[in-house]
Amino acid sequence: MTKGDRWLIWFVLGIGLSLLAWQIWPSPSSDRQVQVFHDGELLFSFALEETETRTVEVKVAGGVATIEMKDGAVRLVPTADYSCPERICLRTGRIKQPGETIICVPNKLVVRIQGLEDGVDAVI
């Protein structure tokens, strides 16, 4: 292995790590918006802040869905007032990146994070 080969390996490794860090690095909180849809209609939208804690209740067919925003992430809180047969929406956990979505099909509820990076599938 020559000196040029080593430089090429380090260069490719550095580019790969910088692209990985760019993809993983969280977006600034000011450009992220939480959007909550019920039955295809936008109920409300607001900025997702790192320091703000907020709880919102939405009345759906399966009861009352509690949406919690905390530490720059959003989740659907499991409560006794909310009924979802498979509970997949509750097991989704916290979402924080633009493009991530929590969907409850039986109750027609969608919680989505919209941001500047929304719509980007891959970077080549």
N, CA, C and O atoms as CSV, one atom per row, in Angstrom:
chain,resi,resn,atom,element,x,y,z
A,1,MET,N,N,0.854,-1.171,0.000
A,1,MET,CA,C,0.000,0.000,0.000
A,1,MET,C,C,0.902,1.237,0.000
A,1,MET,O,O,1.796,1.392,0.832
A,2,THR,N,N,0.630,2.090,-0.955
A,2,THR,CA,C,1.463,3.280,-1.091
A,2,THR,C,C,0.898,4.426,-0.239
A,2,THR,O,O,-0.189,4.341,0.332
A,3,LYS,N,N,1.686,5.485,-0.188
A,3,LYS,CA,C,1.272,6.654,0.574
A,3,LYS,C,C,0.000,7.275,-0.030
A,3,LYS,O,O,-0.864,7.753,0.706
A,4,GLY,N,N,-0.113,7.268,-1.340
A,4,GLY,CA,C,-1.304,7.793,-2.016
A,4,GLY,C,C,-2.549,6.973,-1.691
A,4,GLY,O,O,-3.637,7.527,-1.538
A,5,ASP,N,N,-2.389,5.645,-1.586
A,5,ASP,CA,C,-3.517,4.788,-1.213
A,5,ASP,C,C,-4.033,5.129,0.184
A,5,ASP,O,O,-5.241,5.194,0.407
A,6,ARG,N,N,-3.129,5.342,1.103
A,6,ARG,CA,C,-3.523,5.705,2.464
A,6,ARG,C,C,-4.265,7.034,2.495
A,6,ARG,O,O,-5.271,7.170,3.193
A,7,TRP,N,N,-3.770,8.024,1.735
A,7,TRP,CA,C,-4.452,9.320,1.667
A,7,TRP,C,C,-5.862,9.172,1.084
A,7,TRP,O,O,-6.810,9.798,1.559
A,8,LEU,N,N,-5.982,8.346,0.064
A,8,LEU,CA,C,-7.291,8.127,-0.557
A,8,LEU,C,C,-8.256,7.467,0.428
A,8,LEU,O,O,-9.422,7.858,0.498
A,9,ILE,N,N,-7.799,6.487,1.179
A,9,ILE,CA,C,-8.638,5.821,2.176
A,9,ILE,C,C,-9.090,6.814,3.249
A,9,ILE,O,O,-10.266,6.841,3.614
A,10,TRP,N,N,-8.160,7.631,3.755
A,10,TRP,CA,C,-8.516,8.624,4.777
A,10,TRP,C,C,-9.498,9.657,4.225
A,10,TRP,O,O,-10.412,10.092,4.925
A,11,PHE,N,N,-9.300,10.043,2.964
A,11,PHE,CA,C,-10.194,11.019,2.342
A,11,PHE,C,C,-11.615,10.454,2.218
A,11,PHE,O,O,-12.580,11.123,2.588
A,12,VAL,N,N,-11.745,9.241,1.706
A,12,VAL,CA,C,-13.052,8.614,1.545
A,12,VAL,C,C,-13.708,8.383,2.908
A,12,VAL,O,O,-14.909,8.604,3.061
A,13,LEU,N,N,-12.935,7.945,3.887
A,13,LEU,CA,C,-13.458,7.741,5.232
A,13,LEU,C,C,-13.947,9.064,5.842
A,13,LEU,O,O,-15.007,9.098,6.466
A,14,GLY,N,N,-13.192,10.139,5.667
A,14,GLY,CA,C,-13.597,11.447,6.182
A,14,GLY,C,C,-14.875,11.953,5.533
A,14,GLY,O,O,-15.749,12.482,6.219
A,15,ILE,N,N,-14.996,11.798,4.217
A,15,ILE,CA,C,-16.219,12.209,3.519
A,15,ILE,C,C,-17.403,11.381,4.017
A,15,ILE,O,O,-18.477,11.931,4.261
A,16,GLY,N,N,-17.225,10.086,4.168
A,16,GLY,CA,C,-18.307,9.218,4.642
A,16,GLY,C,C,-18.765,9.584,6.042
A,16,GLY,O,O,-19.967,9.648,6.301
A,17,LEU,N,N,-17.832,9.825,6.945
A,17,LEU,CA,C,-18.195,10.206,8.317
A,17,LEU,C,C,-18.872,11.570,8.369
A,17,LEU,O,O,-19.805,11.767,9.148
A,18,SER,N,N,-18.418,12.509,7.554
A,18,SER,CA,C,-19.058,13.828,7.556
A,18,SER,C,C,-20.480,13.747,6.991
A,18,SER,O,O,-21.365,14.445,7.487
A,19,LEU,N,N,-20.725,12.926,5.981
A,19,LEU,CA,C,-22.082,12.744,5.461
A,19,LEU,C,C,-22.978,12.053,6.485
A,19,LEU,O,O,-24.153,12.397,6.618
A,20,LEU,N,N,-22.430,11.088,7.202
A,20,LEU,CA,C,-23.196,10.410,8.245
A,20,LEU,C,C,-23.563,11.384,9.362
A,20,LEU,O,O,-24.698,11.377,9.838
A,21,ALA,N,N,-22.628,12.209,9.777
A,21,ALA,CA,C,-22.901,13.202,10.828
A,21,ALA,C,C,-23.939,14.209,10.352
A,21,ALA,O,O,-24.784,14.637,11.138
A,22,TRP,N,N,-23.891,14.592,9.084
A,22,TRP,CA,C,-24.855,15.546,8.536
A,22,TRP,C,C,-26.265,14.958,8.544
A,22,TRP,O,O,-27.224,15.679,8.818
A,23,GLN,N,N,-26.410,13.671,8.252
A,23,GLN,CA,C,-27.722,13.026,8.249
A,23,GLN,C,C,-28.263,12.839,9.665
A,23,GLN,O,O,-29.464,12.990,9.889
A,24,ILE,N,N,-27.403,12.517,10.614
A,24,ILE,CA,C,-27.833,12.226,11.978
A,24,ILE,C,C,-28.070,13.508,12.781
A,24,ILE,O,O,-28.929,13.533,13.663
A,25,TRP,N,N,-27.328,14.559,12.488
A,25,TRP,CA,C,-27.403,15.797,13.257
A,25,TRP,C,C,-28.830,16.319,13.260
A,25,TRP,O,O,-29.439,16.431,12.196
A,26,PRO,N,N,-29.391,16.647,14.441
A,26,PRO,CA,C,-30.781,17.121,14.497
A,26,PRO,C,C,-30.938,18.504,13.883
A,26,PRO,O,O,-30.016,19.319,13.898
A,27,SER,N,N,-32.114,18.746,13.350
A,27,SER,CA,C,-32.426,20.042,12.754
A,27,SER,C,C,-32.590,21.086,13.848
A,27,SER,O,O,-32.963,20.749,14.972
A,28,PRO,N,N,-32.319,22.340,13.537
A,28,PRO,CA,C,-32.622,23.379,14.516
A,28,PRO,C,C,-34.112,23.371,14.823
A,28,PRO,O,O,-34.935,23.149,13.936
A,29,SER,N,N,-34.453,23.615,16.084
A,29,SER,CA,C,-35.839,23.500,16.506
A,29,SER,C,C,-36.745,24.533,15.862
A,29,SER,O,O,-37.953,24.312,15.776
A,30,SER,N,N,-36.206,25.646,15.410
A,30,SER,CA,C,-37.055,26.710,14.887
A,30,SER,C,C,-37.698,26.360,13.557
A,30,SER,O,O,-38.710,26.962,13.198
A,31,ASP,N,N,-37.142,25.400,12.806
A,31,ASP,CA,C,-37.704,25.093,11.499
A,31,ASP,C,C,-38.625,23.867,11.513
A,31,ASP,O,O,-39.099,23.450,10.457
A,32,ARG,N,N,-38.883,23.294,12.668
A,32,ARG,CA,C,-39.750,22.116,12.747
A,32,ARG,C,C,-41.141,22.506,13.215
A,32,ARG,O,O,-41.302,23.268,14.168
A,33,GLN,N,N,-42.136,21.975,12.534
A,33,GLN,CA,C,-43.531,22.225,12.873
A,33,GLN,C,C,-44.226,20.891,13.120
A,33,GLN,O,O,-44.046,19.944,12.355
A,34,VAL,N,N,-45.014,20.816,14.180
A,34,VAL,CA,C,-45.851,19.644,14.446
A,34,VAL,C,C,-47.205,19.922,13.822
A,34,VAL,O,O,-47.824,20.955,14.082
A,35,GLN,N,N,-47.658,18.991,12.998
A,35,GLN,CA,C,-48.973,19.109,12.385
A,35,GLN,C,C,-49.817,17.924,12.817
A,35,GLN,O,O,-49.367,16.780,12.751
A,36,VAL,N,N,-51.033,18.193,13.257
A,36,VAL,CA,C,-51.946,17.140,13.696
A,36,VAL,C,C,-53.167,17.168,12.781
A,36,VAL,O,O,-53.862,18.177,12.666
A,37,PHE,N,N,-53.408,16.011,12.124
A,37,PHE,CA,C,-54.535,15.860,11.216
A,37,PHE,C,C,-55.506,14.846,11.796
A,37,PHE,O,O,-55.096,13.843,12.381
A,38,HIS,N,N,-56.798,15.112,11.631
A,38,HIS,CA,C,-57.826,14.130,11.980
A,38,HIS,C,C,-58.781,14.035,10.806
A,38,HIS,O,O,-59.352,15.037,10.377
A,39,ASP,N,N,-58.952,12.832,10.292
A,39,ASP,CA,C,-59.836,12.570,9.159
A,39,ASP,C,C,-59.471,13.435,7.954
A,39,ASP,O,O,-60.349,13.900,7.226
A,40,GLY,N,N,-58.159,13.650,7.748
A,40,GLY,CA,C,-57.663,14.396,6.601
A,40,GLY,C,C,-57.657,15.903,6.759
A,40,GLY,O,O,-57.183,16.604,5.865
A,41,GLU,N,N,-58.159,16.419,7.845
A,41,GLU,CA,C,-58.207,17.865,8.063
A,41,GLU,C,C,-57.160,18.279,9.094
A,41,GLU,O,O,-56.992,17.620,10.120
A,42,LEU,N,N,-56.466,19.368,8.813
A,42,LEU,CA,C,-55.464,19.891,9.739
A,42,LEU,C,C,-56.165,20.513,10.935
A,42,LEU,O,O,-56.908,21.484,10.792
A,43,LEU,N,N,-55.926,19.948,12.125
A,43,LEU,CA,C,-56.525,20.488,13.348
A,43,LEU,C,C,-55.712,21.658,13.876
A,43,LEU,O,O,-56.260,22.717,14.182
A,44,PHE,N,N,-54.389,21.460,13.982
A,44,PHE,CA,C,-53.524,22.536,14.440
A,44,PHE,C,C,-52.088,22.256,14.037
A,44,PHE,O,O,-51.723,21.126,13.713
A,45,SER,N,N,-51.284,23.309,14.064
A,45,SER,CA,C,-49.872,23.244,13.723
A,45,SER,C,C,-49.143,24.252,14.597
A,45,SER,O,O,-49.623,25.368,14.796
A,46,PHE,N,N,-47.982,23.862,15.122
A,46,PHE,CA,C,-47.215,24.776,15.958
A,46,PHE,C,C,-45.749,24.372,15.921
A,46,PHE,O,O,-45.409,23.254,15.533
A,47,ALA,N,N,-44.889,25.291,16.326
A,47,ALA,CA,C,-43.444,25.046,16.308
A,47,ALA,C,C,-43.062,24.045,17.396
A,47,ALA,O,O,-43.594,24.081,18.505
A,48,LEU,N,N,-42.143,23.161,17.064
A,48,LEU,CA,C,-41.632,22.181,18.020
A,48,LEU,C,C,-40.361,22.746,18.633
A,48,LEU,O,O,-39.330,22.836,17.966
A,49,GLU,N,N,-40.435,23.123,19.893
A,49,GLU,CA,C,-39.316,23.738,20.596
A,49,GLU,C,C,-38.646,22.725,21.521
A,49,GLU,O,O,-39.306,21.842,22.068
A,50,GLU,N,N,-37.332,22.860,21.692
A,50,GLU,CA,C,-36.564,21.957,22.543
A,50,GLU,C,C,-36.913,22.122,24.021
A,50,GLU,O,O,-36.877,21.148,24.773
A,51,THR,N,N,-37.247,23.328,24.441
A,51,THR,CA,C,-37.443,23.604,25.861
A,51,THR,C,C,-38.899,23.578,26.293
A,51,THR,O,O,-39.192,23.556,27.488
A,52,GLU,N,N,-39.802,23.581,25.341
A,52,GLU,CA,C,-41.225,23.669,25.664
A,52,GLU,C,C,-41.831,22.290,25.909
A,52,GLU,O,O,-41.522,21.330,25.203
A,53,THR,N,N,-42.696,22.206,26.915
A,53,THR,CA,C,-43.465,20.993,27.191
A,53,THR,C,C,-44.935,21.342,27.028
A,53,THR,O,O,-45.427,22.301,27.623
A,54,ARG,N,N,-45.635,20.550,26.212
A,54,ARG,CA,C,-47.040,20.833,25.920
A,54,ARG,C,C,-47.786,19.519,25.776
A,54,ARG,O,O,-47.250,18.545,25.247
A,55,THR,N,N,-49.022,19.495,26.248
A,55,THR,CA,C,-49.897,18.335,26.096
A,55,THR,C,C,-51.192,18.803,25.459
A,55,THR,O,O,-51.809,19.769,25.908
A,56,VAL,N,N,-51.598,18.102,24.401
A,56,VAL,CA,C,-52.808,18.454,23.671
A,56,VAL,C,C,-53.693,17.218,23.585
A,56,VAL,O,O,-53.208,16.113,23.341
A,57,GLU,N,N,-54.989,17.410,23.787
A,57,GLU,CA,C,-55.931,16.304,23.679
A,57,GLU,C,C,-56.803,16.501,22.448
A,57,GLU,O,O,-57.305,17.595,22.188
A,58,VAL,N,N,-56.975,15.398,21.681
A,58,VAL,CA,C,-57.770,15.429,20.459
A,58,VAL,C,C,-58.853,14.378,20.579
A,58,VAL,O,O,-58.568,13.216,20.871
A,59,LYS,N,N,-60.086,14.777,20.357
A,59,LYS,CA,C,-61.214,13.846,20.435
A,59,LYS,C,C,-61.318,13.089,19.109
A,59,LYS,O,O,-61.473,13.696,18.049
A,60,VAL,N,N,-61.230,11.745,19.182
A,60,VAL,CA,C,-61.324,10.877,18.001
A,60,VAL,C,C,-62.367,9.795,18.275
A,60,VAL,O,O,-62.946,9.734,19.360
A,61,ALA,N,N,-62.596,8.945,17.276
A,61,ALA,CA,C,-63.614,7.894,17.417
A,61,ALA,C,C,-63.297,6.939,18.567
A,61,ALA,O,O,-64.213,6.431,19.212
A,62,GLY,N,N,-62.013,6.689,18.832
A,62,GLY,CA,C,-61.611,5.762,19.876
A,62,GLY,C,C,-61.421,6.407,21.234
A,62,GLY,O,O,-60.804,5.802,22.111
A,63,GLY,N,N,-61.920,7.595,21.437
A,63,GLY,CA,C,-61.774,8.269,22.728
A,63,GLY,C,C,-61.045,9.591,22.588
A,63,GLY,O,O,-61.277,10.347,21.645
A,64,VAL,N,N,-60.164,9.860,23.534
A,64,VAL,CA,C,-59.397,11.102,23.537
A,64,VAL,C,C,-57.917,10.759,23.402
A,64,VAL,O,O,-57.347,10.088,24.263
A,65,ALA,N,N,-57.298,11.225,22.315
A,65,ALA,CA,C,-55.866,10.997,22.083
A,65,ALA,C,C,-55.081,12.118,22.748
A,65,ALA,O,O,-55.384,13.294,22.548
A,66,THR,N,N,-54.073,11.758,23.538
A,66,THR,CA,C,-53.224,12.736,24.210
A,66,THR,C,C,-51.879,12.789,23.495
A,66,THR,O,O,-51.167,11.787,23.421
A,67,ILE,N,N,-51.537,13.961,22.971
A,67,ILE,CA,C,-50.282,14.166,22.258
A,67,ILE,C,C,-49.380,14.991,23.160
A,67,ILE,O,O,-49.762,16.063,23.630
A,68,GLU,N,N,-48.165,14.472,23.399
A,68,GLU,CA,C,-47.220,15.129,24.306
A,68,GLU,C,C,-45.994,15.606,23.533
A,68,GLU,O,O,-45.366,14.828,22.815
A,69,MET,N,N,-45.654,16.893,23.683
A,69,MET,CA,C,-44.442,17.465,23.134
A,69,MET,C,C,-43.512,17.763,24.293
A,69,MET,O,O,-43.854,18.525,25.197
A,70,LYS,N,N,-42.318,17.151,24.260
A,70,LYS,CA,C,-41.377,17.324,25.359
A,70,LYS,C,C,-39.965,17.113,24.834
A,70,LYS,O,O,-39.725,16.176,24.072
A,71,ASP,N,N,-39.039,17.958,25.226
A,71,ASP,CA,C,-37.628,17.856,24.855
A,71,ASP,C,C,-37.422,17.779,23.347
A,71,ASP,O,O,-36.544,17.052,22.883
A,72,GLY,N,N,-38.214,18.514,22.579
A,72,GLY,CA,C,-38.051,18.548,21.130
A,72,GLY,C,C,-38.560,17.315,20.419
A,72,GLY,O,O,-38.197,17.084,19.265
A,73,ALA,N,N,-39.396,16.509,21.072
A,73,ALA,CA,C,-39.948,15.296,20.464
A,73,ALA,C,C,-41.453,15.233,20.739
A,73,ALA,O,O,-41.960,15.881,21.655
A,74,VAL,N,N,-42.143,14.450,19.937
A,74,VAL,CA,C,-43.597,14.299,20.052
A,74,VAL,C,C,-43.922,12.818,20.177
A,74,VAL,O,O,-43.281,11.975,19.548
A,75,ARG,N,N,-44.926,12.508,20.997
A,75,ARG,CA,C,-45.386,11.132,21.105
A,75,ARG,C,C,-46.875,11.111,21.409
A,75,ARG,O,O,-47.446,12.103,21.862
A,76,LEU,N,N,-47.494,9.964,21.153
A,76,LEU,CA,C,-48.882,9.728,21.510
A,76,LEU,C,C,-48.867,8.964,22.822
A,76,LEU,O,O,-48.316,7.866,22.897
A,77,VAL,N,N,-49.467,9.534,23.853
A,77,VAL,CA,C,-49.403,8.981,25.209
A,77,VAL,C,C,-50.476,7.910,25.393
A,77,VAL,O,O,-51.644,8.159,25.090
A,78,PRO,N,N,-50.106,6.723,25.883
A,78,PRO,CA,C,-51.122,5.705,26.171
A,78,PRO,C,C,-51.925,6.075,27.413
A,78,PRO,O,O,-51.365,6.256,28.494
A,79,THR,N,N,-53.238,6.185,27.249
A,79,THR,CA,C,-54.124,6.496,28.373
A,79,THR,C,C,-55.308,5.546,28.351
A,79,THR,O,O,-55.541,4.844,27.366
A,80,ALA,N,N,-56.051,5.531,29.444
A,80,ALA,CA,C,-57.241,4.678,29.528
A,80,ALA,C,C,-58.367,5.215,28.650
A,80,ALA,O,O,-59.273,4.466,28.285
A,81,ASP,N,N,-58.322,6.507,28.305
A,81,ASP,CA,C,-59.370,7.130,27.492
A,81,ASP,C,C,-59.179,6.922,26.000
A,81,ASP,O,O,-60.021,7.354,25.213
A,82,TYR,N,N,-58.087,6.266,25.584
A,82,TYR,CA,C,-57.773,6.131,24.163
A,82,TYR,C,C,-57.795,4.663,23.764
A,82,TYR,O,O,-57.102,3.841,24.363
A,83,SER,N,N,-58.584,4.338,22.760
A,83,SER,CA,C,-58.709,2.961,22.302
A,83,SER,C,C,-58.170,2.823,20.889
A,83,SER,O,O,-58.623,3.503,19.968
A,84,CYS,N,N,-57.200,1.937,20.729
A,84,CYS,CA,C,-56.640,1.617,19.411
A,84,CYS,C,C,-56.351,0.124,19.417
A,84,CYS,O,O,-55.565,-0.337,20.244
A,85,PRO,N,N,-56.963,-0.654,18.517
A,85,PRO,CA,C,-56.862,-2.115,18.580
A,85,PRO,C,C,-55.430,-2.667,18.565
A,85,PRO,O,O,-55.073,-3.455,19.440
A,86,GLU,N,N,-54.620,-2.275,17.605
A,86,GLU,CA,C,-53.256,-2.818,17.499
A,86,GLU,C,C,-52.235,-2.019,18.302
A,86,GLU,O,O,-51.159,-2.535,18.605
A,87,ARG,N,N,-52.539,-0.794,18.646
A,87,ARG,CA,C,-51.691,0.093,19.434
A,87,ARG,C,C,-50.338,0.389,18.771
A,87,ARG,O,O,-49.363,0.707,19.452
A,88,ILE,N,N,-50.288,0.281,17.452
A,88,ILE,CA,C,-49.053,0.562,16.723
A,88,ILE,C,C,-48.681,2.039,16.860
A,88,ILE,O,O,-47.504,2.380,16.976
A,89,CYS,N,N,-49.681,2.899,16.846
A,89,CYS,CA,C,-49.418,4.340,16.971
A,89,CYS,C,C,-48.778,4.670,18.317
A,89,CYS,O,O,-47.940,5.567,18.408
A,90,LEU,N,N,-49.167,3.955,19.341
A,90,LEU,CA,C,-48.592,4.193,20.668
A,90,LEU,C,C,-47.176,3.635,20.775
A,90,LEU,O,O,-46.335,4.188,21.484
A,91,ARG,N,N,-46.917,2.530,20.061
A,91,ARG,CA,C,-45.590,1.914,20.105
A,91,ARG,C,C,-44.588,2.597,19.189
A,91,ARG,O,O,-43.408,2.250,19.202
A,92,THR,N,N,-45.035,3.562,18.393
A,92,THR,CA,C,-44.116,4.301,17.525
A,92,THR,C,C,-43.094,5.054,18.358
A,92,THR,O,O,-41.940,5.198,17.952
A,93,GLY,N,N,-43.512,5.532,19.514
A,93,GLY,CA,C,-42.593,6.240,20.407
A,93,GLY,C,C,-42.458,7.698,20.029
A,93,GLY,O,O,-43.341,8.274,19.395
A,94,ARG,N,N,-41.343,8.290,20.425
A,94,ARG,CA,C,-41.102,9.715,20.187
A,94,ARG,C,C,-40.554,9.932,18.785
A,94,ARG,O,O,-39.706,9.178,18.308
A,95,ILE,N,N,-41.051,10.971,18.138
A,95,ILE,CA,C,-40.518,11.371,16.834
A,95,ILE,C,C,-39.981,12.786,16.971
A,95,ILE,O,O,-40.546,13.601,17.700
A,96,LYS,N,N,-38.877,13.083,16.262
A,96,LYS,CA,C,-38.276,14.408,16.384
A,96,LYS,C,C,-37.714,14.958,15.085
A,96,LYS,O,O,-37.438,16.155,15.011
A,97,GLN,N,N,-37.535,14.146,14.071
A,97,GLN,CA,C,-36.947,14.608,12.815
A,97,GLN,C,C,-38.024,14.956,11.793
A,97,GLN,O,O,-39.080,14.324,11.785
A,98,PRO,N,N,-37.786,15.950,10.929
A,98,PRO,CA,C,-38.748,16.265,9.873
A,98,PRO,C,C,-38.993,15.047,8.987
A,98,PRO,O,O,-38.059,14.342,8.604
A,99,GLY,N,N,-40.257,14.815,8.671
A,99,GLY,CA,C,-40.640,13.678,7.855
A,99,GLY,C,C,-41.135,12.495,8.656
A,99,GLY,O,O,-41.798,11.619,8.099
A,100,GLU,N,N,-40.837,12.436,9.949
A,100,GLU,CA,C,-41.322,11.339,10.786
A,100,GLU,C,C,-42.799,11.543,11.093
A,100,GLU,O,O,-43.266,12.674,11.229
A,101,THR,N,N,-43.539,10.423,11.201
A,101,THR,CA,C,-44.985,10.496,11.350
A,101,THR,C,C,-45.485,9.426,12.309
A,101,THR,O,O,-44.957,8.315,12.342
A,102,ILE,N,N,-46.499,9.763,13.081
A,102,ILE,CA,C,-47.251,8.799,13.886
A,102,ILE,C,C,-48.640,8.723,13.245
A,102,ILE,O,O,-49.311,9.741,13.078
A,103,ILE,N,N,-49.061,7.508,12.889
A,103,ILE,CA,C,-50.341,7.327,12.216
A,103,ILE,C,C,-51.179,6.329,12.986
A,103,ILE,O,O,-50.712,5.235,13.302
A,104,CYS,N,N,-52.420,6.698,13.291
A,104,CYS,CA,C,-53.388,5.785,13.890
A,104,CYS,C,C,-54.519,5.626,12.873
A,104,CYS,O,O,-55.385,6.493,12.759
A,105,VAL,N,N,-54.504,4.518,12.139
A,105,VAL,CA,C,-55.463,4.296,11.062
A,105,VAL,C,C,-56.892,4.138,11.581
A,105,VAL,O,O,-57.793,4.764,11.024
A,106,PRO,N,N,-57.151,3.326,12.629
A,106,PRO,CA,C,-58.545,3.176,13.066
A,106,PRO,C,C,-59.198,4.486,13.510
A,106,PRO,O,O,-60.401,4.672,13.328
A,107,ASN,N,N,-58.415,5.385,14.086
A,107,ASN,CA,C,-58.960,6.655,14.571
A,107,ASN,C,C,-58.726,7.810,13.601
A,107,ASN,O,O,-59.096,8.948,13.894
A,108,LYS,N,N,-58.112,7.529,12.444
A,108,LYS,CA,C,-57.847,8.525,11.398
A,108,LYS,C,C,-57.072,9.727,11.934
A,108,LYS,O,O,-57.412,10.875,11.648
A,109,LEU,N,N,-56.035,9.450,12.709
A,109,LEU,CA,C,-55.212,10.493,13.328
A,109,LEU,C,C,-53.794,10.418,12.776
A,109,LEU,O,O,-53.204,9.340,12.698
A,110,VAL,N,N,-53.253,11.567,12.395
A,110,VAL,CA,C,-51.889,11.652,11.870
A,110,VAL,C,C,-51.175,12.787,12.593
A,110,VAL,O,O,-51.669,13.914,12.637
A,111,VAL,N,N,-50.005,12.480,13.162
A,111,VAL,CA,C,-49.145,13.489,13.791
A,111,VAL,C,C,-47.849,13.479,12.996
A,111,VAL,O,O,-47.162,12.460,12.929
A,112,ARG,N,N,-47.514,14.624,12.389
A,112,ARG,CA,C,-46.371,14.683,11.484
A,112,ARG,C,C,-45.477,15.858,11.842
A,112,ARG,O,O,-45.953,16.902,12.286
A,113,ILE,N,N,-44.170,15.678,11.644
A,113,ILE,CA,C,-43.226,16.772,11.832
A,113,ILE,C,C,-42.803,17.256,10.450
A,113,ILE,O,O,-42.273,16.498,9.637
A,114,GLN,N,N,-43.050,18.521,10.213
A,114,GLN,CA,C,-42.724,19.164,8.950
A,114,GLN,C,C,-41.528,20.058,9.185
A,114,GLN,O,O,-41.449,20.729,10.214
A,115,GLY,N,N,-40.589,20.080,8.242
A,115,GLY,CA,C,-39.423,20.925,8.407
A,115,GLY,C,C,-38.729,21.158,7.097
A,115,GLY,O,O,-39.214,20.746,6.043
A,116,LEU,N,N,-37.579,21.826,7.158
A,116,LEU,CA,C,-36.827,22.132,5.950
A,116,LEU,C,C,-36.353,20.885,5.218
A,116,LEU,O,O,-36.296,20.874,3.989
A,117,GLU,N,N,-36.014,19.839,5.959
A,117,GLU,CA,C,-35.484,18.632,5.348
A,117,GLU,C,C,-36.569,17.671,4.910
A,117,GLU,O,O,-36.260,16.608,4.372
A,118,ASP,N,N,-37.828,18.009,5.123
A,118,ASP,CA,C,-38.919,17.128,4.763
A,118,ASP,C,C,-38.926,16.919,3.248
A,118,ASP,O,O,-38.797,17.880,2.489
A,119,GLY,N,N,-39.074,15.692,2.812
A,119,GLY,CA,C,-39.124,15.385,1.408
A,119,GLY,C,C,-37.810,14.813,0.874
A,119,GLY,O,O,-37.788,14.308,-0.249
A,120,VAL,N,N,-36.738,14.873,1.621
A,120,VAL,CA,C,-35.464,14.323,1.182
A,120,VAL,C,C,-35.410,12.853,1.571
A,120,VAL,O,O,-35.415,12.528,2.758
A,121,ASP,N,N,-35.359,11.965,0.591
A,121,ASP,CA,C,-35.309,10.536,0.866
A,121,ASP,C,C,-33.886,10.041,1.076
A,121,ASP,O,O,-33.630,9.221,1.957
A,122,ALA,N,N,-32.966,10.541,0.264
A,122,ALA,CA,C,-31.590,10.067,0.353
A,122,ALA,C,C,-30.645,11.135,-0.171
A,122,ALA,O,O,-31.046,12.020,-0.926
A,123,VAL,N,N,-29.408,11.044,0.232
A,123,VAL,CA,C,-28.376,11.954,-0.257
A,123,VAL,C,C,-27.286,11.102,-0.881
A,123,VAL,O,O,-26.768,10.179,-0.253
A,124,ILE,N,N,-26.948,11.417,-2.108
A,124,ILE,CA,C,-25.922,10.634,-2.811
A,124,ILE,C,C,-24.692,11.492,-2.996
A,124,ILE,O,O,-23.700,11.035,-3.565
